[in-house]
């Protein structure tokens, strides 16, 4: 059985708990949920759900790139959002980063996210 390989990135925010940014398991990379945290400052980006969605996706992309992958390699994503009324706005941002064929996706409204952010994104990607 192969060991887990951990992925880190200076271009993504540091973990705020006992978890890894990314973990390889065979040909699959599991990327932990990324919030709209500015990796340079550690602060949540200013702005509304659109600004936060852009930053969360950029943080996911940074972890993927550290592993030699990109958003096109994502096979499954899960969006956690604070308000389902913002779904269409978040969806527009999402569609500006992901292209067909789109990954499978779930989107759930949650009561609260870390640091009271409005959106968090986690993904599973595959090695080409």
VEXKOLKE-710572 format. One line per 5 residues: number of its first residue (from 0); for each residue x, y, z of N, C-alpha, C, O, CB. Coordinates in nm, 2 decimals. Glycine has a CB too. Layout:
BEGIN
NUM) X,Y,Z,X,Y,Z,X,Y,Z,X,Y,Z,X,Y,Z ~ ...
END
This chain:
BEGIN
0) 0.08,-0.12,0.00,0.00,0.00,0.00,0.09,0.12,0.00,0.18,0.13,0.08,-0.10,0.00,0.12 ~ 0.06,0.22,-0.09,0.14,0.34,-0.10,0.11,0.43,0.01,0.00,0.44,0.07,0.11,0.41,-0.24 ~ 0.21,0.51,0.05,0.19,0.61,0.16,0.12,0.73,0.10,0.12,0.76,-0.02,0.33,0.65,0.22 ~ 0.05,0.80,0.19,-0.01,0.93,0.15,0.10,1.03,0.12,0.20,1.03,0.19,-0.11,0.98,0.26 ~ 0.08,1.11,0.02,0.17,1.21,-0.01,0.10,1.35,0.01,0.00,1.37,-0.04,0.23,1.20,-0.16
5) 0.16,1.43,0.09,0.10,1.56,0.13,0.15,1.67,0.03,0.26,1.67,-0.01,0.14,1.60,0.28 ~ 0.05,1.75,0.00,0.08,1.87,-0.09,0.07,2.00,0.00,-0.02,2.02,0.07,-0.02,1.87,-0.21 ~ 0.17,2.08,-0.02,0.18,2.21,0.04,0.20,2.32,-0.06,0.24,2.28,-0.17,0.29,2.22,0.15 ~ 0.17,2.44,-0.03,0.19,2.55,-0.12,0.20,2.68,-0.05,0.12,2.71,0.04,0.07,2.56,-0.22 ~ 0.31,2.76,-0.09,0.32,2.89,-0.03,0.22,2.99,-0.09,0.20,3.10,-0.04,0.47,2.94,-0.05
10) 0.16,2.95,-0.21,0.07,3.03,-0.28,-0.08,3.02,-0.22,-0.17,3.09,-0.27,0.07,3.01,-0.43 ~ -0.10,2.93,-0.13,-0.23,2.90,-0.07,-0.22,2.93,0.08,-0.11,2.93,0.14,-0.28,2.76,-0.09 ~ -0.33,2.97,0.14,-0.33,3.00,0.29,-0.28,2.87,0.36,-0.31,2.76,0.33,-0.47,3.04,0.33 ~ -0.22,2.90,0.47,-0.18,2.79,0.56,-0.30,2.73,0.63,-0.40,2.80,0.65,-0.08,2.84,0.67 ~ -0.29,2.60,0.66,-0.40,2.53,0.73,-0.42,2.60,0.87,-0.33,2.64,0.93,-0.37,2.38,0.75
15) -0.55,2.61,0.90,-0.58,2.67,1.03,-0.62,2.57,1.14,-0.67,2.60,1.24,-0.70,2.77,1.02 ~ -0.59,2.44,1.11,-0.62,2.33,1.20,-0.53,2.21,1.16,-0.44,2.23,1.08,-0.76,2.29,1.19 ~ -0.56,2.10,1.23,-0.48,1.98,1.20,-0.52,1.91,1.08,-0.58,1.80,1.08,-0.49,1.89,1.33 ~ -0.49,1.97,0.96,-0.52,1.90,0.83,-0.42,1.95,0.73,-0.35,2.04,0.75,-0.67,1.94,0.79 ~ -0.41,1.87,0.62,-0.32,1.90,0.51,-0.40,1.98,0.40,-0.52,1.96,0.38,-0.26,1.78,0.45
20) -0.33,2.06,0.33,-0.39,2.13,0.22,-0.44,2.04,0.11,-0.55,2.05,0.05,-0.30,2.24,0.16 ~ -0.35,1.94,0.08,-0.39,1.84,-0.02,-0.32,1.71,0.02,-0.21,1.70,0.08,-0.34,1.88,-0.16 ~ -0.39,1.60,-0.02,-0.33,1.47,0.01,-0.35,1.38,-0.12,-0.47,1.36,-0.17,-0.40,1.40,0.13 ~ -0.24,1.33,-0.17,-0.25,1.23,-0.28,-0.29,1.09,-0.22,-0.23,1.05,-0.12,-0.12,1.22,-0.36 ~ -0.38,1.03,-0.29,-0.42,0.89,-0.26,-0.42,0.82,-0.39,-0.52,0.82,-0.46,-0.56,0.88,-0.18
25) -0.32,0.75,-0.43,-0.31,0.69,-0.56,-0.30,0.81,-0.66,-0.22,0.90,-0.65,-0.43,0.60,-0.59 ~ -0.39,0.80,-0.76,-0.39,0.90,-0.87,-0.49,1.02,-0.84,-0.52,1.10,-0.92,-0.43,0.84,-1.00 ~ -0.55,1.01,-0.72,-0.65,1.12,-0.68,-0.58,1.21,-0.58,-0.52,1.17,-0.48,-0.77,1.05,-0.62 ~ -0.61,1.34,-0.60,-0.57,1.44,-0.50,-0.69,1.50,-0.44,-0.78,1.55,-0.50,-0.48,1.56,-0.58 ~ -0.69,1.49,-0.30,-0.80,1.55,-0.22,-0.75,1.68,-0.17,-0.66,1.69,-0.09,-0.84,1.45,-0.11
30) -0.82,1.79,-0.21,-0.79,1.92,-0.16,-0.88,1.97,-0.05,-1.00,1.97,-0.07,-0.79,2.02,-0.28 ~ -0.83,2.00,0.06,-0.91,2.05,0.17,-0.99,2.17,0.13,-0.95,2.25,0.05,-0.83,2.07,0.30 ~ -1.10,2.19,0.20,-1.18,2.31,0.18,-1.10,2.44,0.19,-1.02,2.46,0.29,-1.30,2.32,0.27 ~ -1.11,2.52,0.09,-1.04,2.65,0.08,-1.14,2.76,0.10,-1.24,2.77,0.03,-0.96,2.67,-0.05 ~ -1.11,2.85,0.19,-1.19,2.97,0.22,-1.13,3.09,0.14,-1.02,3.08,0.09,-1.20,3.00,0.37
35) -1.20,3.20,0.15,-1.14,3.32,0.08,-1.04,3.40,0.16,-1.05,3.52,0.18,-1.26,3.41,0.04 ~ -0.94,3.32,0.20,-0.83,3.38,0.27,-0.72,3.43,0.18,-0.68,3.35,0.09,-0.78,3.28,0.38 ~ -0.67,3.55,0.20,-0.56,3.60,0.12,-0.43,3.53,0.17,-0.40,3.54,0.29,-0.54,3.76,0.14 ~ -0.36,3.45,0.09,-0.25,3.38,0.14,-0.13,3.47,0.18,-0.05,3.43,0.27,-0.19,3.29,0.03 ~ -0.12,3.59,0.13,-0.02,3.68,0.17,-0.04,3.74,0.31,0.06,3.76,0.39,0.00,3.79,0.07
40) -0.16,3.76,0.35,-0.19,3.83,0.48,-0.25,3.74,0.58,-0.25,3.77,0.70,-0.28,3.95,0.45 ~ -0.32,3.63,0.53,-0.39,3.55,0.63,-0.53,3.60,0.66,-0.60,3.54,0.74,-0.31,3.52,0.75 ~ -0.57,3.71,0.60,-0.70,3.78,0.63,-0.80,3.74,0.52,-0.76,3.70,0.41,-0.68,3.93,0.63 ~ -0.92,3.74,0.56,-1.03,3.71,0.47,-1.04,3.83,0.37,-1.03,3.95,0.42,-1.17,3.69,0.54 ~ -1.06,3.80,0.24,-1.06,3.91,0.15,-1.18,4.00,0.17,-1.29,3.95,0.21,-1.07,3.85,0.00
45) -1.17,4.13,0.14,-1.28,4.22,0.16,-1.37,4.20,0.04,-1.33,4.15,-0.07,-1.22,4.37,0.16 ~ -1.50,4.23,0.07,-1.60,4.22,-0.04,-1.71,4.12,-0.01,-1.71,4.06,0.09,-1.53,4.18,-0.17 ~ -1.79,4.11,-0.11,-1.91,4.03,-0.10,-1.88,3.88,-0.14,-1.77,3.84,-0.15,-2.02,4.08,-0.19 ~ -1.99,3.81,-0.16,-1.97,3.66,-0.19,-1.90,3.64,-0.33,-1.84,3.54,-0.34,-2.11,3.60,-0.20 ~ -1.91,3.73,-0.42,-1.84,3.72,-0.55,-1.69,3.73,-0.52,-1.62,3.64,-0.57,-1.89,3.83,-0.65
50) -1.65,3.83,-0.45,-1.50,3.84,-0.42,-1.45,3.72,-0.34,-1.34,3.67,-0.37,-1.48,3.97,-0.34 ~ -1.53,3.67,-0.25,-1.49,3.56,-0.17,-1.49,3.43,-0.26,-1.40,3.35,-0.24,-1.59,3.54,-0.05 ~ -1.58,3.41,-0.35,-1.58,3.29,-0.43,-1.46,3.29,-0.52,-1.39,3.19,-0.54,-1.71,3.29,-0.52 ~ -1.42,3.41,-0.58,-1.30,3.42,-0.66,-1.18,3.37,-0.58,-1.10,3.29,-0.63,-1.28,3.56,-0.71 ~ -1.16,3.42,-0.46,-1.05,3.39,-0.38,-1.04,3.25,-0.34,-0.94,3.18,-0.34,-1.04,3.48,-0.25
55) -1.16,3.19,-0.30,-1.16,3.05,-0.26,-1.12,2.96,-0.38,-1.04,2.86,-0.36,-1.30,3.01,-0.22 ~ -1.16,2.99,-0.50,-1.12,2.91,-0.62,-0.97,2.93,-0.65,-0.90,2.84,-0.68,-1.21,2.95,-0.74 ~ -0.93,3.06,-0.64,-0.78,3.08,-0.66,-0.70,3.00,-0.56,-0.59,2.95,-0.59,-0.75,3.23,-0.64 ~ -0.74,2.99,-0.43,-0.67,2.91,-0.33,-0.67,2.76,-0.37,-0.57,2.69,-0.35,-0.73,2.93,-0.20 ~ -0.78,2.71,-0.42,-0.79,2.57,-0.46,-0.69,2.55,-0.58,-0.61,2.46,-0.58,-0.93,2.53,-0.51
60) -0.69,2.64,-0.67,-0.60,2.63,-0.79,-0.46,2.63,-0.74,-0.38,2.56,-0.80,-0.63,2.75,-0.89 ~ -0.42,2.71,-0.64,-0.28,2.72,-0.59,-0.24,2.58,-0.54,-0.13,2.54,-0.56,-0.27,2.82,-0.48 ~ -0.33,2.51,-0.47,-0.30,2.38,-0.41,-0.28,2.28,-0.53,-0.19,2.20,-0.53,-0.40,2.33,-0.31 ~ -0.37,2.29,-0.62,-0.37,2.20,-0.74,-0.23,2.22,-0.82,-0.17,2.12,-0.85,-0.49,2.22,-0.83 ~ -0.20,2.35,-0.84,-0.08,2.38,-0.91,0.05,2.33,-0.84,0.15,2.29,-0.90,-0.06,2.52,-0.94
65) 0.05,2.33,-0.71,0.16,2.28,-0.63,0.18,2.13,-0.65,0.29,2.08,-0.63,0.14,2.31,-0.48 ~ 0.07,2.06,-0.69,0.07,1.92,-0.71,0.09,1.89,-0.86,0.09,1.77,-0.90,-0.06,1.85,-0.66 ~ 0.11,1.99,-0.94,0.13,1.97,-1.09,0.00,1.95,-1.16,-0.01,1.90,-1.27,0.21,1.85,-1.11 ~ -0.11,2.00,-1.10,-0.25,1.99,-1.16,-0.31,2.12,-1.18,-0.25,2.23,-1.15,-0.34,1.90,-1.08 ~ -0.42,2.13,-1.24,-0.50,2.25,-1.26,-0.65,2.22,-1.25,-0.69,2.11,-1.23,-0.47,2.32,-1.40
70) -0.73,2.33,-1.26,-0.87,2.31,-1.24,-0.93,2.21,-1.34,-1.03,2.15,-1.31,-0.94,2.45,-1.25 ~ -0.87,2.20,-1.46,-0.92,2.11,-1.56,-0.91,1.96,-1.51,-0.98,1.87,-1.57,-0.85,2.12,-1.69 ~ -0.83,1.93,-1.41,-0.81,1.80,-1.36,-0.91,1.76,-1.25,-0.91,1.65,-1.20,-0.67,1.78,-1.31 ~ -0.99,1.86,-1.21,-1.09,1.84,-1.10,-1.20,1.75,-1.15,-1.26,1.77,-1.26,-1.15,1.97,-1.04 ~ -1.23,1.64,-1.07,-1.34,1.55,-1.11,-1.46,1.56,-1.02,-1.57,1.52,-1.05,-1.29,1.41,-1.10
75) -1.44,1.63,-0.90,-1.56,1.64,-0.81,-1.53,1.77,-0.72,-1.42,1.79,-0.67,-1.58,1.52,-0.72 ~ -1.63,1.85,-0.71,-1.61,1.97,-0.62,-1.73,1.97,-0.53,-1.84,1.93,-0.56,-1.60,2.10,-0.70 ~ -1.71,2.03,-0.41,-1.82,2.06,-0.32,-1.81,2.20,-0.27,-1.71,2.25,-0.22,-1.81,1.96,-0.19 ~ -1.92,2.28,-0.30,-1.93,2.42,-0.25,-2.01,2.42,-0.12,-2.12,2.36,-0.12,-1.99,2.50,-0.36 ~ -1.96,2.49,-0.03,-2.03,2.51,0.10,-2.06,2.66,0.10,-1.97,2.75,0.09,-1.95,2.47,0.23
80) -2.19,2.70,0.10,-2.22,2.84,0.10,-2.31,2.88,0.21,-2.39,2.80,0.26,-2.29,2.88,-0.04 ~ -2.30,3.00,0.26,-2.37,3.06,0.37,-2.52,3.08,0.34,-2.60,3.07,0.42,-2.31,3.18,0.42 ~ -2.54,3.12,0.21,-2.68,3.17,0.17,-2.71,3.11,0.03,-2.65,3.16,-0.06,-2.69,3.32,0.18 ~ -2.81,3.02,0.02,-2.84,2.97,-0.11,-2.90,3.07,-0.20,-2.91,3.05,-0.32,-2.94,2.85,-0.09 ~ -2.94,3.18,-0.15,-2.99,3.29,-0.23,-2.88,3.35,-0.32,-2.90,3.42,-0.42,-3.05,3.40,-0.15
85) -2.75,3.33,-0.28,-2.64,3.37,-0.35,-2.59,3.27,-0.46,-2.49,3.29,-0.52,-2.52,3.40,-0.26 ~ -2.66,3.16,-0.47,-2.62,3.05,-0.56,-2.59,3.10,-0.70,-2.48,3.06,-0.75,-2.72,2.94,-0.56 ~ -2.67,3.18,-0.76,-2.65,3.22,-0.90,-2.53,3.30,-0.91,-2.45,3.29,-1.01,-2.77,3.29,-0.95 ~ -2.50,3.39,-0.82,-2.38,3.47,-0.82,-2.25,3.39,-0.81,-2.15,3.41,-0.88,-2.38,3.58,-0.71 ~ -2.26,3.30,-0.72,-2.14,3.21,-0.70,-2.12,3.12,-0.82,-2.01,3.09,-0.86,-2.16,3.12,-0.57
90) -2.23,3.07,-0.88,-2.23,2.99,-0.99,-2.16,3.06,-1.11,-2.09,3.00,-1.19,-2.37,2.94,-1.03 ~ -2.19,3.19,-1.13,-2.13,3.27,-1.24,-1.97,3.27,-1.22,-1.90,3.26,-1.31,-2.18,3.41,-1.24 ~ -1.93,3.29,-1.09,-1.79,3.29,-1.07,-1.73,3.15,-1.10,-1.62,3.14,-1.16,-1.76,3.33,-0.92 ~ -1.79,3.05,-1.05,-1.75,2.91,-1.07,-1.73,2.88,-1.21,-1.63,2.83,-1.26,-1.85,2.81,-1.00 ~ -1.83,2.92,-1.29,-1.83,2.90,-1.44,-1.72,2.97,-1.51,-1.68,2.94,-1.62,-1.96,2.93,-1.50
95) -1.67,3.08,-1.45,-1.56,3.15,-1.51,-1.42,3.08,-1.49,-1.33,3.12,-1.56,-1.55,3.29,-1.46 ~ -1.42,2.98,-1.41,-1.29,2.91,-1.38,-1.30,2.77,-1.44,-1.19,2.72,-1.48,-1.26,2.91,-1.23 ~ -1.41,2.70,-1.43,-1.43,2.57,-1.47,-1.49,2.56,-1.61,-1.58,2.63,-1.64,-1.51,2.48,-1.37 ~ -1.44,2.48,-1.70,-1.49,2.47,-1.83,-1.53,2.32,-1.86,-1.49,2.23,-1.79,-1.38,2.51,-1.94 ~ -1.62,2.31,-1.96,-1.66,2.17,-2.00,-1.54,2.08,-2.04,-1.45,2.13,-2.10,-1.76,2.18,-2.11
100) -1.55,1.96,-2.01,-1.65,1.89,-1.93,-1.64,1.93,-1.78,-1.53,1.91,-1.72,-1.65,1.74,-1.95 ~ -1.74,1.98,-1.72,-1.74,2.02,-1.58,-1.73,1.90,-1.49,-1.77,1.79,-1.52,-1.87,2.10,-1.55 ~ -1.66,1.92,-1.37,-1.66,1.82,-1.27,-1.80,1.79,-1.21,-1.88,1.88,-1.22,-1.56,1.85,-1.16 ~ -1.81,1.68,-1.15,-1.94,1.66,-1.07,-1.93,1.76,-0.96,-1.82,1.80,-0.91,-1.94,1.51,-1.02 ~ -2.05,1.80,-0.91,-2.05,1.90,-0.80,-2.16,1.89,-0.71,-2.27,1.85,-0.75,-2.04,2.04,-0.86
105) -2.14,1.92,-0.59,-2.25,1.94,-0.49,-2.24,2.08,-0.43,-2.13,2.14,-0.43,-2.24,1.83,-0.37 ~ -2.35,2.13,-0.39,-2.35,2.27,-0.33,-2.45,2.26,-0.22,-2.57,2.23,-0.24,-2.39,2.38,-0.44 ~ -2.40,2.30,-0.10,-2.49,2.29,0.02,-2.48,2.42,0.09,-2.38,2.48,0.10,-2.45,2.17,0.11 ~ -2.60,2.46,0.15,-2.60,2.58,0.24,-2.57,2.53,0.38,-2.62,2.42,0.42,-2.74,2.65,0.23 ~ -2.48,2.60,0.44,-2.45,2.56,0.58,-2.47,2.67,0.68,-2.48,2.79,0.64,-2.30,2.52,0.58
110) -2.49,2.64,0.80,-2.52,2.74,0.90,-2.40,2.83,0.93,-2.42,2.95,0.95,-2.56,2.67,1.03 ~ -2.28,2.78,0.92,-2.16,2.86,0.95,-2.04,2.80,0.89,-2.03,2.68,0.89,-2.15,2.88,1.11 ~ -1.95,2.88,0.85,-1.82,2.84,0.80,-1.71,2.90,0.88,-1.73,2.99,0.95,-1.81,2.88,0.65 ~ -1.58,2.84,0.87,-1.47,2.89,0.95,-1.45,3.04,0.92,-1.47,3.09,0.81,-1.34,2.82,0.91 ~ -1.42,3.11,1.03,-1.40,3.26,1.02,-1.52,3.33,0.96,-1.51,3.45,0.92,-1.28,3.29,0.94
115) -1.64,3.27,0.97,-1.76,3.33,0.92,-1.76,3.38,0.78,-1.82,3.48,0.74,-1.80,3.45,1.01 ~ -1.68,3.30,0.69,-1.68,3.33,0.55,-1.81,3.30,0.48,-1.90,3.23,0.55,-1.56,3.26,0.48 ~ -1.83,3.34,0.36,-1.95,3.32,0.29,-1.95,3.19,0.20,-2.05,3.14,0.15,-1.99,3.44,0.21 ~ -1.83,3.15,0.17,-1.81,3.03,0.07,-1.68,2.96,0.10,-1.58,3.01,0.15,-1.81,3.09,-0.07 ~ -1.69,2.83,0.08,-1.57,2.74,0.09,-1.58,2.64,-0.02,-1.69,2.59,-0.05,-1.56,2.67,0.24
120) -1.47,2.60,-0.07,-1.47,2.50,-0.19,-1.36,2.39,-0.16,-1.25,2.42,-0.12,-1.43,2.57,-0.32 ~ -1.41,2.27,-0.17,-1.31,2.16,-0.17,-1.33,2.08,-0.30,-1.43,2.08,-0.36,-1.34,2.06,-0.04 ~ -1.22,2.01,-0.34,-1.22,1.94,-0.46,-1.14,1.81,-0.45,-1.06,1.79,-0.37,-1.16,2.02,-0.58 ~ -1.17,1.72,-0.55,-1.10,1.60,-0.57,-1.05,1.61,-0.72,-1.13,1.63,-0.81,-1.18,1.47,-0.54 ~ -0.92,1.59,-0.74,-0.87,1.60,-0.88,-0.80,1.47,-0.91,-0.76,1.39,-0.82,-0.78,1.72,-0.90
125) -0.78,1.44,-1.04,-0.71,1.32,-1.08,-0.58,1.35,-1.16,-0.58,1.45,-1.23,-0.80,1.23,-1.16 ~ -0.49,1.27,-1.14,-0.36,1.28,-1.22,-0.39,1.24,-1.36,-0.45,1.14,-1.39,-0.25,1.19,-1.16 ~ -0.36,1.33,-1.46,-0.39,1.30,-1.60,-0.32,1.17,-1.65,-0.33,1.14,-1.77,-0.34,1.41,-1.69
END
